[in-house]
């Protein structure tokens, strides 16, 4: 049972308003649609973002900036996270891309970049797509190696 299955008790359930059932019903004749106009006719469909012919908000607001469609997006992976996962026994000292995926640190198609936040004192051998200068220095200082993979 969840919230989508809940139902109000019988006395609190209102009947659906039935329109077009005579003038005495309160919603007869024009069925609550007003006098004339596009919305009063059957078959009217409301298009999202349509503002009755005036210039839509989406086109009124100025556009600016530049988006590079050829940008390479990397998933950031900090040394402190790698160190934490090694301490908890979720990663070994030799780490491949598959090990990172199995540990849940990166997705299937994501490119990984190792960043230098945090400290590492264990000798690790890790393979990633890219790494920062500080991460490279810290891993080499601990006696480990970083291997880069082609995208």
C-alpha positions as CSV (number, residue, x, y, z in Angstrom):
1,X,0.0,0.0,0.0
2,X,1.2,3.5,-0.8
3,X,-0.1,7.0,-1.3
4,X,-1.4,6.3,-4.8
5,X,-3.8,3.6,-3.4
6,X,-5.4,5.9,-0.8
7,X,-9.0,6.9,-1.3
8,X,-11.2,9.3,0.7
9,X,-14.1,7.8,2.7
10,X,-17.5,7.6,0.9
11,X,-19.1,10.7,2.5
12,X,-16.1,12.8,1.3
13,X,-16.1,11.7,-2.3
14,X,-17.7,14.2,-4.6
15,X,-19.4,13.2,-7.9
16,X,-17.9,14.4,-11.1
17,X,-19.5,17.6,-12.5
18,X,-21.8,16.7,-15.5
19,X,-21.8,19.5,-17.9
20,X,-24.3,20.1,-20.7
21,X,-27.3,18.5,-18.9
22,X,-29.8,21.4,-19.1
23,X,-30.1,25.0,-17.8
24,X,-31.3,23.9,-14.4
25,X,-28.0,22.0,-13.7
26,X,-26.0,25.2,-13.5
27,X,-23.6,24.1,-16.3
28,X,-26.1,23.8,-19.2
29,X,-26.3,25.5,-22.5
30,X,-22.6,26.7,-22.9
31,X,-21.3,24.1,-20.5
32,X,-19.1,26.5,-18.5
33,X,-17.0,27.4,-21.6
34,X,-18.1,31.0,-21.8
35,X,-19.5,32.8,-24.9
36,X,-17.3,32.6,-28.0
37,X,-13.7,32.0,-28.8
38,X,-11.3,29.2,-29.6
39,X,-11.6,27.5,-26.2
40,X,-15.3,27.2,-26.4
41,X,-15.3,25.0,-29.5
42,X,-15.0,21.2,-29.2
43,X,-11.6,19.8,-30.3
44,X,-9.6,22.6,-28.8
45,X,-6.2,21.5,-27.7
46,X,-3.9,23.6,-25.6
47,X,-0.3,23.8,-26.9
48,X,2.3,24.2,-24.2
49,X,4.1,27.6,-24.3
50,X,1.4,29.1,-26.5
51,X,0.5,32.6,-25.2
52,X,-2.4,33.5,-27.4
53,X,-0.3,34.9,-30.2
54,X,1.9,37.2,-28.1
55,X,5.6,36.6,-28.3
56,X,6.3,33.6,-26.0
57,X,8.6,34.1,-23.0
58,X,11.1,31.6,-24.4
59,X,11.6,33.9,-27.4
60,X,11.5,37.2,-25.5
61,X,14.4,36.4,-23.1
62,X,17.8,37.2,-24.6
63,X,20.2,34.4,-25.3
64,X,23.8,34.7,-24.5
65,X,26.9,32.6,-23.9
66,X,28.5,29.8,-25.8
67,X,28.1,26.1,-25.4
68,X,30.9,23.9,-26.9
69,X,29.2,20.8,-28.2
70,X,32.6,19.1,-28.7
71,X,33.6,19.4,-25.0
72,X,34.8,16.2,-23.3
73,X,32.9,15.6,-20.1
74,X,34.8,13.7,-17.3
75,X,33.5,12.2,-14.1
76,X,35.6,13.7,-11.3
77,X,37.2,11.1,-8.9
78,X,39.2,12.5,-6.0
79,X,42.1,10.7,-4.2
80,X,40.3,10.9,-0.9
81,X,37.4,8.8,-2.3
82,X,39.8,6.2,-3.7
83,X,41.6,6.0,-0.4
84,X,38.4,5.6,1.5
85,X,37.2,2.8,-0.7
86,X,40.6,1.0,-0.3
87,X,40.3,1.3,3.5
88,X,36.8,-0.1,3.4
89,X,37.9,-3.0,1.3
90,X,35.8,-2.1,-1.8
91,X,38.9,-1.5,-3.9
92,X,42.3,-3.2,-4.1
93,X,45.6,-1.4,-4.6
94,X,45.6,-2.2,-8.3
95,X,42.6,-0.4,-9.7
96,X,41.2,-0.8,-13.3
97,X,38.2,1.0,-14.8
98,X,36.0,-2.1,-14.3
99,X,36.9,-2.0,-10.6
100,X,35.7,1.6,-10.4
101,X,32.5,0.7,-12.2
102,X,31.8,-2.3,-10.0
103,X,32.4,-0.2,-6.8
104,X,29.7,2.3,-8.1
105,X,32.1,5.2,-8.4
106,X,31.6,5.8,-12.2
107,X,29.0,4.8,-14.8
108,X,29.3,2.5,-17.7
109,X,30.0,5.1,-20.4
110,X,31.6,7.8,-18.2
111,X,35.2,9.1,-18.7
112,X,37.1,9.3,-15.5
113,X,39.5,12.0,-14.4
114,X,41.5,11.6,-11.2
115,X,41.7,14.8,-9.1
116,X,44.2,15.5,-6.3
117,X,41.9,16.4,-3.3
118,X,42.8,14.5,-0.3
119,X,45.9,12.5,0.7
120,X,47.0,9.0,-0.2
121,X,49.8,7.1,1.5
122,X,49.3,3.7,-0.1
123,X,51.0,2.5,-3.3
124,X,48.3,2.2,-5.9
125,X,48.3,1.4,-9.6
126,X,45.2,3.0,-11.2
127,X,44.0,3.4,-14.8
128,X,41.9,6.4,-15.7
129,X,41.2,8.5,-18.8
130,X,42.9,11.7,-17.4
131,X,44.4,13.0,-14.2
132,X,45.4,16.3,-12.7
133,X,48.9,17.4,-12.1
134,X,48.5,17.3,-8.3
135,X,46.9,13.8,-8.4
136,X,49.8,12.6,-10.4
137,X,52.3,14.0,-8.0
138,X,50.6,12.6,-4.9
139,X,50.3,9.1,-6.4
140,X,53.9,9.0,-7.6
141,X,55.1,10.3,-4.2
142,X,53.3,7.3,-2.5
143,X,55.1,5.0,-5.0
144,X,52.2,4.3,-7.3
145,X,51.5,4.7,-11.0
146,X,48.7,6.2,-13.1
147,X,48.0,4.7,-16.5
148,X,45.9,6.7,-19.0
149,X,43.5,5.0,-21.3
150,X,42.4,6.3,-24.7
151,X,38.8,7.5,-24.9
